[in-house]
């Protein structure tokens, strides 16, 4: 394993960034680049099976920063609720087996034909109450991830850190935290206050970075970009997160067709260069969190 390049000691590869690779290939690329952590997506784990995935992670020498994803908790019908609970219990068990301390939850959008956002958020709260005891039993922290508002209908009825923190509030920080993802939160005029609140409440479970590219891709999911290619002010957001005391890995999670088609080693090398330039300095020199 190569040594970690200067300024990248906290950098983690999220396997969404190297979507074309198998789990074994992604682990090898990360290890060869000198990284110490990976964020895993469940599709790659399930391709090989949980037992084999655990063996591959152990052999790689890498630690798992997060498992993505659980969630999609907004169903209103009994069958949909049962399916969501079963899938999320399975995800919690997978996270525990892989040594992932955090399971990221993308909470889900509106069910077909439904327009009641408040009711959908209420069902997320209900399902969270069902799942927290399971997560507690397995020693896994659930991380609510607010998504950019353009995904509110189909992917996440939580659009702001404030909404996520309100849902987390009934639980201990070790049970429910939040995921701060630059793509999804950079636009929020309440971001300084809400990141500071997350810090006071000790709920920053994971920090993910990538850029917000323009123009928006035909598939809006694929508008994430390499740091420096879009409009996100990484220094500003990162200083807020650093000021909370968050000291864990920082994942790069990118959904982008051109990046997926590029050679993975080249993608990771660029990721390291951009992280060292745009993110790492702010991690090392945090500003003051807003009151």
N, C-alpha and C positions, 0 to 999 in steps of 0.2 A: 504494500500500500504506500502510495506517495505521501509525502508530508503535505499538510494543508497549506495552500498559498497564503501569504500575508493578508490579513484582513478578512479571512473567510472561516475562522475557527468556529463560528456559530451557524454557518450556512448549512442548510439541509435541502436535499433534493426531494421534492414531492413527485411521485411516479406519474402524476398527470402530465408533467412536463415532458416526460419521455414515453408518451403513450404507446408508441410502436414497439417498445421493448417488453419482453417477458419480465417477470419478477427477477429471475436469476440474472438476466442481462442488465437490468436497471441497478441491481445491487452491485454488480461488478463494475459498472461505469462509475457509480458513486464512490466505491472503495478505491478504484484506480485513480480517481481525482483527488483523493486524500480527504474526502468528507467523512464525518463521524456519525451522521444521522440521516435517516430517510423517513419521509412521510409516505405511508402506503395507502393505495386505493384498494378497496375490497375486490374489485374485478380481477386484479392480478393475483391476489391471494387465492381466490376461489378457482382460478384456472388450474392451479397446481394442487389445491387442497390445503387445508389448514396445517396439517402435520408436516407436509413437505415444505410449506412456507416458513414455518417455525425453524425447521432445519436449515433452510437456505439463509435466513436472517442470521442465525447463530453462526453459521460457517463464514458469513461475510465479515463478521466483526463489527458491523454497524448496529447502532441503536435505533429503535423506531420512535420517532417523535410524536406522530399521530397516526390514527387510522381514519380514513375517509371512506365512505361516510355512512352514518346512520341518518335517521330523520324520516321525512315524508309522513308526517303525523297528523295531517289535517282531514283524513277521511271521516265521514259522518255515518256511514253505514256499518253494521256489525262486522261484516266480512272484511271490509277495508281496515277497520280498527284492529281486528284480530291479526290480519296480515302484517300491519305496521308493527304491532307489538312483538310478534314472532321474529320478524326480520331484525328489529333493533336488539332484542335479547341475544340473537345470534351474533350481531355485530359487537356487542359488549363482550361476549365470550371470546370472539376472535381477537379483539384488542388485548384482552387479558393474556391470552395464550402467546401473542406476539410480543408482549412486553411493552405495548403502547400505553402510555399513561393517560392519553386523551383520545376520545372518540368524538370526531367532529359531526355535528348534527346540522344538516340542511333541512329545515323543518317542513318544507312542502308548500305548494301553492293552493289555489282554490280548486276544489273538486269540480268536475264538469257540471256546467249549468248553475254553479253557485256564485254569488256576487257578494256574500257577507264576509268581509275580511275580519271583522271583530269576532264573529262566531268561530271562524277558522283558527284565529289566534287563541281563542278560548279552548279549542280542542287540543292545540299544541300543549297548553298548560296542563290539561287533563292527562295527556299521554306522558308528559314529563313526570307527573306524579306517579304514574305506573312504573316508569323505567328507573327512576332514581334509586329505589331500593335494590334493584338488580345490579346497577352500576356500583353502588356502595359495596355490595357483597363481593364484587370482583375487583375492587380497587381501581376502577376506571372513572376518570372525570369526564363528564359530558360537556362539550363545548358548543354552545349555540352560536351559529354563524349567521349574522345578518347579511343579506345579499342586496346588491344594488337594486333600486326600485324598479328597474325595467324587468326584473324577474319576479315581481310580487305576485303575478297571477299564476305562474306555472311552476315556480321553484321554491320561493320563500316568502311567506307572509310577514316575516320579520325583515324590515328594511334598514333599521338603525340599531346602533349599539344600545341606545336607550331602551328600545323595546326588548332587546335580548336581556339586558340587565334587569329589567322589571320582571321578566319571567324567571330569571335565575334567583331573584331575591329570597324566595322562601327556603332556599337550600343552602347548606354550607358551601363555602367556596371550593372545597375539595371535591364536592359532588357535582356542581354545575358552575361552569365558567363561560367565557366567551372567546370566540375566535376573531381576532382583528386582522382583516385582509384588506390590503391597500386598495385593491381594485374596487371593492364593494363599499368602502367607507370614506374614501378621500374627499368626496363631494359634500359631506355632511357638515352644515354650519355649526352643529353642536358637537363636532368631533373632539375638540380640546376638553370640553367639560365632561363628555361621556367617557373618554379614555381615562381622564383623571379619576372619575368615579369608579371605573373598573379597577384602577389601581388601589384606591382606598378600600374597596370591597374585596381586593385580592382575587379578582376573577379573570385576569388575563391568562387564559389557558394556552394559547398559541398565537404566534404572529406569522402571517403569511404575506409575501410580497410578490407583486408583478405589476405591470403597467396597464393603463387604460388606453387602448389604441383607438385612433380615429382614422378613417370613418368606421362606424360600427359595422361589423361583419354581417353578411346576410344571415348567418346563424349567430345571433347575439352572444351565445355562449363562447364563441371563438374569438372574442374581441380582446382577450387578455394578451399582453405582450411582454417581451423582455424589458427589464428595467432600463429606462432611458429612451425607449422607443415611443412613449406616449406622453400623457399629460400629468402624471402623478408627481407630486413634490415629496420624494422619499425622505429627504432630510427632515422635513416638517413633521410628517407622520411618525417617523422612527423616533424622533426626539420625544414625542408624546409617550410612545410606548416605553422607551427606555426610562423615562422619568417615573413610571409606575413601579420600577424595580424588576420588571420582567427580565430574567436572565437565561431563558431557555433557547432552544434552537429556533432559527428563523427559516421557514420553508419558502422555497420558490415554487409556486404552483401556477402553471401556465397552460391554458387551453388555446392553441393556435395551430392551424393546419400547416403553416409554413415551418414552424418550429418542430412540429411532429415529423415532418418530412426530412428535416436536416439530420446530418450525422450526429448521433447522441453525444459523442465525446466532444464535438465542436460546440454543441448547445451548452453542455456543462461548463466548458472552458469560458465561453462568453458569459454565462451566468456567474461564474466566479469573478470575472473581471468587473462586471457591472455591480455586483454586490459589494466588492471591495471599494469601488469608487463612490457609489451612491447611497449605500445603506450602512455599511460598517462604521464610517466616521461618526454618524449620528448615534449609533449604539454606544460608542465609546465616550461621547460627549453629550449626555442627555441634557435637555433643557428643563425648565420648571413646568410641572404639570399645572393646568389651570385649576383653580379652586372649584 
